[in-house]
Amino acid sequence: MSNRVCISLDAMGGDHGPSTVVPGAAIARERHPETTFLMFGDEAVIRPLVEAEPRLKGAVEIRHTTVSVAMDDKPSQAVRQGRGKSSMWRAIQAVRDGEAQAAVSAGNTGALMAMSKICLKTLAGIERPAIACLWPTVRGESVVLDVGATIGTDAEHLVEMAVMGSAMARIVLDLDRPTVGLLNVGTEEMKGNEAVKEAARLLREAEPENFSYYGFVEGNDLGRGTVDVVVTEGFTGNIALKTAEGTARQVKTYMKAAMTRTLSAKIGAFFARHAFRELKDKMDPSRANGGVFLGLEGIVVKSHGGEDTRGFAAAVDLAHDMARHDLMRTIRDMLEQTPGVATGLSAGLDASLAPK
């Protein structure tokens, strides 16, 4: 398998645009020297930044665009005005046309999802895409999805996400048979709405070869790392994600205040500085930055709009891993090998809802 990976970047996306994208790409390339980039955006702004980065020498092709998508643009407006010519659209188009193996953008999430669905289309048998992220746990990391692609769901979509999330876990977490849990308000079988309970039944009966269905998990299982893949719908997943990020920053603020309040606290903090640095790194949300759009005919990674260069580099790292280990082939293979998914699942749902 070739190590070479080309990643297309929406250089104008996010709160900081090229000033974050370019150095972030340089950090990522230092970790993955075989990576090259297509950067889309205002060449007059991008080129001086690229030329100032020795780590990017010979690794970047800049493609000038005059249109960029604003963070507050409505998705429909962004598609209408930027289709075919914005830096975001053209970064996605490069994946569609086979020029790049993955696209990364820190831009408007709604616009990125809308353009990705139009430009790349969804995989056969997949109803809706989902956004999956890596979630730090006491055991390491888990894959959590959906963290914001769509609001509301049904049993079929939950099962599809279980398969796609497991495919991602097999690549990123290097697991042969990841465990999957459905996020619920309790672990008892009678709890939850009908979609969650029906998805649980389908997953139990499917007995998939490539992942293991664990059962229901609760909110406190996210940090514990009880399962390798946590599946939920986008509304709940996005709230959980933002709550966790906010809590991490809150704890960091509390600790900093406590360690600088008195002279004795400052002395204690000095001697414990290495431990605190390790804790800070583990709780840093930027380490797990990057949401993968699963269910599309191509790899698209969304970086948080306000991330710094290290955070954007983490999103590029994620895109590299997904492309390097052929996420698309893994998802297709698992969809075909999992009983009840796609064509079979619809029949199973119809049968379960038929009058007795």
N, C-alpha and C positions, 0 to 999 in steps of 0.2 A: 504493500500500500504506500503510495506517495505521501510524503510529509508536507508537500507544498499546499498552502491554503491561501486563497485570495479573498479578502473581505472588503465589501463595499461599505463606505461610511457616509452618512448624512452629516457632512461637516458643519452645516448651519443649524442643526437641531439642538434643543436644550436651552437652558438659561444663559450659557456662556459661549455656545457655538465653537468656532475653530480654536479658541484659546484653551479649551478643555479637550476637544477631540484630538487635535494634533499631538500634544504631549502625551495624552492617554494612549494613543496608538503607538507612540515611541516606547512607552513602558511595556506595552504588550509585546511589541516586536523584540525587545530585549529578552523576553522570556521565550518567545517563539521566533527564532531568527529566520525560519523558512517562510514566514508570513509576508504577503504583500498586500497593498491597499489601493482601492479606487476611492478617491475622495471627491465628493460632489459638493459644489458650492461656489462662492465668490473667489475666483482665483487670485485676485489682487490681495485678498486678506489671507488666504490659505498658504500661498507659495512662500512668503517670508517666514512663516512659522515652520513650514516643512524644511526649508533650507537652513534654519537655525538648529535643527535636530539631526546631529550626526548619525543617530541610531536609525533614522529613516532614509539614509542615503541609498538611492537606487531602488527603493521599495514602494514608492508612491507614484501613482498617476493621477493628476488633478484634472477633473472634468468640470469646466465652468458652467454654472447655472446662474440665472438672474432672479429666480423665484425661490423663496423659502417659506416654510409653513410656520406661522406664529403659534406660540404655545396656547393662546386663547382662541384660535380659530375653531369654528365649528367643523366637525369632520366633513359634512356635506360641502361646506364652503371651501375647505382645503382641497378636497377632491376636484371640485369644479374648477378652481383657479390654478391648481398645481399639477393636475393630471398630465403626465407626459413631459413636464418641464421643470418641476421643483426638484430641489436636491434630495428630498425624501423619496419622491416617486422614482427618480432615476437610480437611486441606490437600490431600491427594491427591484426595479426593472433589470438591473445588472445580474441579479440572482436568477430571474426568470429566463434571461437570455444566455445563461451559462457562463457569463464573464466573471462572476464571483460565486463563491460557495455559500456565503452568508452575508446578511446585511445587518448593520447596527445603527440605531438612531436614538438620540436622547430627546427627540422632539415630541410633539403632541401625540399622546397615546391613542386617542380616538381616531385621529387622522391617519396614524401609522397603521392601525388595525384595518380601517376602511380601505386604504390604498393597498395593503397587503392582500386583502381578500379579493379585490378587483383585479390586481395585477397578477397574483400568483394562483388564485383559486384555492379551494379546499381539496384535501385528499378525497379520493373516492371512498364513500361510506362514512365520511365524517360530516356531521350536521353543522357544527360550529367550532371555530378555533377556541383555544384556551391559552391563557398566559401562565406559564410555569416558572417558579423561581426556586433557588436553593435556599434552604432555611437552616441557619446554624442551630445545633442542638447539643446537649451534653454528651451525646454519643458521636458527634461529628456533623453531618448534614443530612437533611431530608429534602425531597422534592415536594413542593406544595403547588397545587393548581385547583381551580382557576383563581388567580388573584386580581381579576378585574376585566376580563375580556367581555363577558356577557352577564347580564342580570337575570336571575331565574334559570331553572334547568329542569330536565326530566330524567328519568331513569336511564334512557338510552345514552344521553350525553354524559352522565356520570360514569357509565361503563366505558365509553370511548375515552374519557379522560384517564381512567384507571390504566388502560392499555398504553396510552401515549405517555403518561407520567412514568410508567414502568420502563418504557423504552429509554426515556431520558435518564432514569436512575441507573439502568444497566451501563450506560456510557459514562456518565459523570461520576457515579459512585462505584463503578466497577463491580457490579453485583450480578451474579448469574440469575438469581430468582428473588428480586426485591419483594418486600411485604407491602401490602396496600391496605389503607384504612379509609373509611368514609367518615368525614367530620360530622358529628351529630351532637345533640343536646344530652346524650347519655349513651351508655354502652349496651343497655338492654335492648333486645330485639324489637320490643313493642314501641320504642321511642322514635321520634322523628316524623317528618312528613312522608307522604305516600311515595314521592319520588325516591327519597333516600332508602326507604324500606324495600321498595321494588328493586332498586339497583343492588342492594345487599343480597336479595334472593337470587338475582341473575348471576352475580359474581360467585356466590356459593355453588350454584349449580353448574357454572361453566367449567370449574376446576382447571384453570389455565395452566399451561406448562411453563410459561416464562415469568410468571409472578405468582405470589401467594396472597390470597385474600385473608386479611387478619380479622376484620370485623369493624365495628364502630369505634371511633376514637373521639375524645373530647378536646376542648381548647388547651388544657394543660398538657396534653400529650404532644403538642407541637414542639415545645422546648425540650421535652424529655427524649424525643427521638424514638417514640414507641414503635413507629413504623417507618419504612423508607420512603413511602409515597403517601401523602395525604390529599384526598380528593374532596372538593367542595365546590359550590357555585360561586360566581364572581363577586357577588355583593358581600357575602360572608368572608370570602377569602381576602378581598381588598381591605376590609375593616380589620381583619386579623393581622395582615401585613403592616398596615399603618400603625396599629396599636403596638405591635412588637418593636417597630422602629422608634416610635415615640418613647416607649418604656426604656429602651437601651440608652437613648439620649438623656432621659430623666435620671436614670441611675448614674450615668457619667457625671451629670451636673451635681447630684447629691454627694458623690464621692469626692469630687474636686473641692466642694465647699467644706466637707468634713475634714479633709486632709490639710487644709490651709487655715483652719479656724484658730488654732493655738500653736504655740511654739513646740509643745510636745508632739502635737499631731504632725507638724511639719518634719520633725526629726524622725518620727515613725514612718512617715511617707517616704523620706529619703532612703531609709534602709530597706523599705519594701518596694522601691521603685521598679525593680525588674518584674516583680509579681504583678504590680499594677499595670505595667506596660503590656504584659501578656494578656491580662484581663481586658484592657482597652482594645487590643487587637481583636480578641475573640468577639467583643460586643460591637465592633465597628460595622454598621450597616453596609458601608461601601464594599466590604469584603465579599458580600453576597449580592452585589448589584448586578442586575441584568435579568430580565424576564424573557423567556423564550416563547414565541408564538407557535404553539403546537397545533397541528391539524391543517397546515398549509402545504402547498406544493413547493416548498422552499423554506430556508431557515432565516428567520428574522428575530433579532434580539433587541429588546427595548431597555435602554438605560434610563435611570431616573434623570429628570431634567435638570435638577440642581446639583448633581454629583460633581466632585472634583476630578482631577486627572486620574488619581488612583482608582476611583470608582468607575470611571469610564473604561479604564484599562481592564478592570475585572469583567465588564460586559464584553469587551473584545476577546478576553481569554475564554469566556463561555462560548462565544460564537465560534472561536477556533476549535474548541473541543467538539462541539456539535458537528462541525464540518469535517474535521479530521477523522472522526470515528463514524461518519456517515449516518447521522441521526435519521434521515429520511428512509433509508433502506431498513433500518431497525424497526421503525414504526410500521412500515408496510408489512414487513415479515410478521410482526406480532399481531397486527390486525387480521392477517390471513390465518394465523395459527391459533387465535383465541376463539373458541366456540361461542356463538351467540352474538358476536359483534358484527356490526354492519348489517348485512342482509338477514342473517339468522336472528338477530336481536329483535328486529321489528316483528317477525313472526311470533317470537316468544312473548312479546308485549301484547300483541293482539290476542293470543291465546289466554294470557293471564287475565285480560279484561273482559273476556267473553262471558255471557251469562252461564251460570252453573245449572 
